[in-house]
Amino acid sequence: MNVFQLEIVTPEGKAFEGTVEKATVPGIEGSFQVLFNHAPIISTLGKGVVKVETEAGKSLSYAIEDGVAEVLNNKMVVLVESLRETTV
C-alpha cells in the first residue's frame, strides 16, 4: 500500500496527524490531489474542503477558508487558520 504522512495544523494545534492514501485540497488555482511520491510543492489554499482517505479506508472532510500546503518526501503539511469537520 502506497501511503504518506499528513498533518493538518491550526493555530490551536494539530487537527489531524496520520498515514493516508490520498488527500485533496482546494488550491487557489483549483483543487488538486496528493498521492504517494507526489512531487515537492508549496501551494496556497482557498476556501473549500480538504478531503482525506486514511490508510484504514476512512474518509474525512474538513471545511477551510484558506491556508498553505507543503508536500515533501512523502509528508504533507496543511496549515490553516480554522477548520471544521464536515460531510461532503
MOCOR-V297524 format. One record per pair of residues at least 12 apart in sequence whose C-alpha atoms are under 8 Angstrom apart, sorted by sequence separation. I is the first residue (numbers start at 1). J is the second residue. D is the distance in whole Angstrom. If there is no record, write none. Layout:
{{I J D} {I J D}}
This chain:
{{5 17 7} {6 18 6} {22 34 6} {23 35 7} {49 61 6} {50 62 5} {67 79 5} {68 80 7} {5 18 6} {6 19 6} {22 35 5} {49 62 5} {50 63 6} {67 80 4} {5 19 5} {6 20 7} {21 35 6} {22 36 7} {49 63 4} {50 64 7} {66 80 6} {67 81 7} {4 19 6} {5 20 6} {21 36 7} {28 43 8} {48 63 6} {49 64 6} {65 80 8} {66 81 7} {3 19 6} {4 20 6} {27 43 7} {28 44 6} {47 63 8} {48 64 6} {64 80 7} {65 81 7} {3 20 5} {4 21 7} {27 44 6} {28 45 5} {47 64 6} {48 65 6} {64 81 8} {65 82 7} {3 21 5} {4 22 8} {27 45 4} {28 46 5} {46 64 8} {47 65 4} {48 66 8} {64 82 6} {65 83 7} {2 21 7} {3 22 7} {26 45 5} {27 46 6} {46 65 6} {47 66 5} {64 83 5} {25 45 7} {26 46 6} {46 66 4} {63 83 5} {64 84 7} {26 47 7} {45 66 5} {46 67 7} {62 83 6} {63 84 5} {26 48 5} {44 66 8} {45 67 5} {62 84 5} {63 85 6} {25 48 8} {26 49 6} {44 67 6} {45 68 5} {62 85 4} {63 86 6} {25 49 7} {26 50 7} {44 68 4} {45 69 7} {61 85 6} {62 86 5} {25 50 5} {43 68 6} {44 69 6} {60 85 8} {61 86 5} {62 87 8} {24 50 6} {25 51 7} {42 68 7} {43 69 5} {60 86 8} {61 87 6} {23 50 7} {24 51 5} {42 69 6} {43 70 7} {60 87 8} {61 88 7} {23 51 6} {24 52 7} {41 69 8} {42 70 4} {23 52 4} {41 70 6} {42 71 7} {22 52 6} {23 53 6} {40 70 7} {41 71 5} {4 35 7} {21 52 8} {22 53 5} {40 71 5} {41 72 7} {3 35 7} {4 36 6} {20 52 7} {21 53 6} {22 54 7} {39 71 7} {40 72 5} {2 35 8} {3 36 5} {20 53 6} {21 54 6} {38 71 7} {39 72 7} {40 73 7} {2 36 6} {20 54 4} {21 55 5} {38 72 8} {19 54 6} {20 55 5} {18 54 8} {19 55 6} {37 73 7} {38 74 7} {37 74 6} {36 74 6} {3 55 7} {9 77 7} {5 74 6} {6 75 6} {7 76 6} {8 77 6} {9 78 6} {10 79 6} {11 80 8} {4 74 5} {5 75 5} {6 76 5} {7 77 5} {8 78 5} {9 79 5} {10 80 5} {11 81 6} {3 74 8} {4 75 6} {5 76 6} {6 77 6} {7 78 6} {8 79 6} {9 80 6} {10 81 6} {11 82 8} {4 76 8} {6 78 8} {8 80 8} {10 82 6} {10 83 8}}
